[in-house]
């Protein structure tokens, strides 16, 4: 298989699943993370050994699955950054949510080093990441897509090709995150409002998914509230970051986004209440606390 040597930076919930999908597809995958335990775990599952300095020049693709644009920049261009160590013609696949302007800047800095760059945020959650069934919202040159294709095919069931320049992928991810964040907050608001009317979370989920008020977020996160299970599949603390990015972009365009701003405040309240590491459905606890409601507990 051509272009089959990959380095993936970030072995958290998403990155570890993506790394596993790459490995199962037959690519040689080196995993890196600040948490050495995650690296050891991945190598035990079949990940290739080797430190960054040893393998950097051999990589066809580097996939960066960190928290935000600042961490992406640090991986690429910070102390010991991978970009200056990569061979010319290799591709960087940047998967974090970031402002489109930063994606364009990172793409240019990579181009200055003779590297290809794909602006490629992902959507789909941890289970789809592990199954290689993500949606990837990507933009970049045809050459970048071609170089990254083996990795893209391994990680995703759908790759949206959104243009030949970086920034378009990040713009689409911002739109998606705006909707998902608002929908999760709206689910929490509607479910707890229902409780004030004598509608239990279980009854809510029997009815509303069959009605026009449903959404993917409601059907995905509502059962977490019903079951009192806030094991983090996607944590509360993701949303102050992602909706913050959305509002920064909106502000730069002088675009008012009041519904997004209201959702952000609820996630900020949840995080400030010590719920940041819980599943993002835990935003329902903010509504419940304010209304004096008792949510279901895990049995």
N, C-alpha and C positions, 0 to 999 in steps of 0.2 A: 504494500500500500504506500503510495506517495504521500509525502507531507505527514508522516505518522508519528513524529516526536513532538510531544506537547508538554509545556509547563503550565501548571495551574496554580495561581497565587490566591490563597484564601480557601481554607478547608473547613469553613463553618457549615451550617445546616444546608445551605444551597450548594456551596462549592464542593463539599464532600460528595454529595449526590451526583453532581456534574462530573467530578473526577472519576467516580465509579462507572458512570455511563460511558465515558471516554475509554476507560480501560476495557470494559466489556466489548466495545466496538473493535478492539484489536489495536488501538493506538498505544504507543509507549508513553506513559504519563508520569511525569515527575510532579509531586505535590509539595507545596511550600506554604507555611503558615507561621505566624509568630508563636502559636501554641505548638510546641514540639510534640506533645502527645497526639495531636491530630495528624501530624506528619507520620509518626510511628504507626498509628492505627491504619493510615492509608497504605503505607508500605506493606503492612501485614496483610492487607486485602489485595495486594498485587501491584501496588504502585512501585515505580522504578526508584532505585536509590540514587543518591548523588546530591551534592550541594549546588547552590546557584552558580558559583564561580566555575564549577567543573562542567556543568551541563548547558549553560546559557548559550554558548555559541553553536550548540548542536540542535537547538530547538527550531522547528518549523513554525510553531505558533506558541504564543504566550497568552493565556486566558486569565484575566484579572477579575476576581469575584470577591471584592472587598466591600466595605460599608458605603463608601461615598467617593466623590471625585477627588477629595484631598488625599485619601488613602491610595487611590489609583495613581495619582501623581507621584506619591511617595514610592510606590512599588516600582514605577517606571524610571523616575528621575531623582529620587532621594538618595541618601547615602547608601552606597552599594546597589543602586538602582539597576534593574535588569536591562533597560533599553540600550545603554552604552555597551553592554556585553553581548548583545544579540548579533547574529550574522545579518548582513544586508539582505533584504528581500524577504525576511521573516515577517510574520504578521502579529500584531497585538490585537487581541479581542477584548475590549473593555466592556464589562457587563454591569458595572455599578450604575445606579441612578445618579445623574449629575446634570448640571446646567448645560444646555447645548453649546454655549460659548466656550465652556471649559473643554468639552469634547473636541471642538474645532481646534482649540489651542494645542491639546495633547496630540491630535492628529498631525498638526504642522510640525511639532517638535519631533515626532517620530519620523516624519518624512525627511526632516533635516539630517537624520541619522541613516537614511536609506531604508527605513522600515515602513511596512504597510500598517494601516490602522483601520480597524472596524469598530464603529460606534454601535455596540450591540447589547443594550439592556435586555434583560430576560423577564419573563412573566410565567407564572404557573405554580409556584410553591415548591416545597421540599419534596413531596411525593413525586411530582412530575419530573423534578430535577433528577431524582434517583432512577426514574424509569426512562430517562432520555426523551421525555415528551414535552419539553418546554416550548413556549413560543419565544422566538428571538426577534426583537424589533431592531433591525440592523440597517446601517447605511455606511457606505464607503465605496472605494473604487472597485471596478470589476476584478482587478488583480487581487485586491484584499479579499474579496469574496471567494475567489478561486483558491487562494492559498489557505483560507480558513475552512474550506468546504468539508474536508474529512471530520474536523472537530464539530462544525455546525451540524452535520448530519447525525453525528453521534449524540449530541446533546438535545436536539430539538425535533419535534414532530412538524413544526411549522417555522420557517424562516421568512419573515417579511422583509423584502428588499425594498427599502424606502428611499433610495437615492444614491448618488455616487459621491456624496460628500458627508463627512462627519457632522453631527448635529441633528439630523433628521430622526435618527433612532432615539436620541435622548428626548427630543420634543415629543415623540409618540409615547415614550414611557411616562413623561410628565402628565400627559393627558390621561393615560391609563391609571396612574396613581391618584390623580385628582378624583376620578370616579370611584375607584375601589375604596380609598380612604373615606370619602363621603358616604358611600354605601354601607360600610361597616358601622360608622357612627349612626347612620340612619336606622340600621337594623337594631342597634342597641336602644336607640330612642323609642322606636316603635314597639319593641318587645317589652320594655319596661313600662311604657305607656299602657300597653295592653294589660299588664299586671294591675294597674290602678283601676281597670275596668273588670277585673275578675277573670281575665284571660291568662291562663298559665302559659309559660314558655312552651310546654309540650303541646297544648292546644293551638297556640300560635303557629307552631311548625306543622301541625296537621292541616291547617287551613291556608295560611298566606302563601306557601309555595305553589299552591294551585290557583292563585289569584294574580291579578295584574300588578300587585305591589311587590312581587318577588324580585330577587336579583341573585346573581351568582354569590355575592358576598353574604346575603341573607341565608342562602341554602348551605353555604360553606361554614359560616361562623355561628349561625343560630344554634346548631346542635351543641356547640361548646358551652353556651350559656345554659341551655336546657339540662345538660349533663353535669354542670358545675366542674367542667374539666378545662382548665386553662393552661395545659401543657403547651409550651410555645411552639407552634408551627410557624407562626409569623408574629413577632413580638410587638407589643405596644410601642416600644421605643423606635421602631422603624418609621412610624408615622410622623412624629415631630420632625424627623429628618426629611422624609420624602415630601410631605405637604409643605414643609418650609422651603424646599427647593422649588416646588410648584409656585408658591406665592412670590418667591424672589423673581422667577421668570415673569410672572404676571405683572409684578411691579415694574420690571424693566420695560414692559410693553404698555405701561399705564392702563392695565386691564384690571378692573375690579373683579374679585372672586370671593364674594362674601360668604357663600355656602362653604367653600373650602376653608376659609378662615375660621368659621364656626366649628367645623369638624376638627381642625387643628387644635383649637382650644380645649376640646374634650379629651383629645389624646394627651395634650400637655397636662391636663388635670389628672388623668390616669397615671401618667409617668411620675408626676409630682407626689402622687399618693403612694408611691412605692410599688406600682404595678408594671413598671417598665419592662421587666423580664418575662411577664406573663403573656399568654396569647393575646393578640389584639382584640379578641372578643371581650376581654376584661374591661374595655371601655364601658361596658354595660354596668359595671360596678359603680362608676361615677354617677350615672343616672339613678341607680338603685339607692345609693347612699343619700343623694340629695332629696329623694322622694320618700325616704324611710321604708324602703322595700327590702324584702329578704329574698335573695336569689336562690335557686336550687343549689344544693351542695353535692359534691361528688360522693357517690355511694360505693 
